[in-house]
Amino acid sequence: MKKSLKAVLISAFIYPGVGHFLFKQYVTGTIIMVGFTVPLWLLITEMFTKTEQVIINIQRGDIPLTIDAISDAILMSSGASMQTLNMYSYALLTFWIIGIVDIYRVSSKR
């Protein structure tokens, strides 16, 4: 397998930015990895916060065990709004695409 294809596949399926390390693009790879990791961490943190609040309310009996009630509780729970969670998701997607396109650009030059 060619080194360029391997780098693109690693950035696409393993973790964005890791493919840059095959071409000794350490700074660019690190920037893309950090840019992907921060919104990922924020998204996961907010999801766990919302989930924990809903679980506590279910255990207290405030929320019945129905899909509709749980879905409404998640949407109404405090913490980040759905718009903020969408923003984190768009940031993840953006850094993922940038990582793939940039490693393709770097590998095609060589």
N, C-alpha and C positions, 0 to 999 in steps of 0.2 A: 504494500500500500504506500502510495506517495506521501511524503511528509506533509505536503500542503493539504491533501484530503484528510489526513489524520488530524491535523490541527483544526480544521473546520468542524469535523465531527466531534472532536473533544469539546470545542466551544459550544457546539449546538446541543450535545446530549449529556455531557458530564457537568460542566460549569462554565459560564461565560468568562472569558479572559484567560483560561488555563491554556488554550491553544497558542496564545501569544508566547508562552514560555518555551515552546519548541523552537521558535525563531528568535529567541533571546530578546524579546520585546518585554522586558520585565516591568518597566514603568507603566506602559500602556496596559499590559495584562493586569497589573495590580489595580490600576484606576478602574478598569471595567469590573473586576471582581468586587472591589469595595462598593462601586456604584450599584451593583446588583445585590450585594449582601445587605446593605443598609435598608432598602425598602422591603426586602424579604424578611428581615428581622422585625421591622415595624409591623408588617402585615401579620406575621405569625403571633407576635405579642398581642396585638389587638384582637385577633381571633380567639386566642386563649382567654383573654380578659372577658370578652363577651360570652364565651362558652361557660366559663366559671360562674358568672353571674346567673346565667340561665339554669345551670345545674343546682345552684344554691336555692333558687326560687322553686324549682321542681321538688327538691327535697323538703322544703318547708310546706309544700302543698299549695303555693300561690299560683302555680301553672299546672294545668292538667296535662296528662301524658297523651296529647294528640299532636299530630304533625302541624296542624294549623296554629295551635296555641304556642307551640315551641317556635315556629317560624315567626310569628308576631312578636314573641318575647325577644328573639334575637334582633329583629329590626328595631325594637323599641328600647333595647338595653343601652345603658350609658357607655361612654367611651367614644371611639372614633365613629363618625357617621359613615354611611355607605359611600358617600362621595369621597371621603378620605381613603377608605379602603380601595375604591376604584382607582384613585390617584396612585396609591402604592402599586397596584397591579399594572397600571400603565407604565410606571417607572421601571418595573421588572421587565416587562415586555420590551421596552425601549432599549435598556442596557443589553438584553439578550440579543436583540437584532443588531445593535451596534457592534457587539462582540463578534458575531458571526460575519457580518459584512466587513469589518475591519481586518479580521484574520484572513479572510479571503483576499482582500486587497493586498495585505502584506505578503501573503504566500504567492500571489500571482506575480509580484514584482521580482521574486527570486527564481 
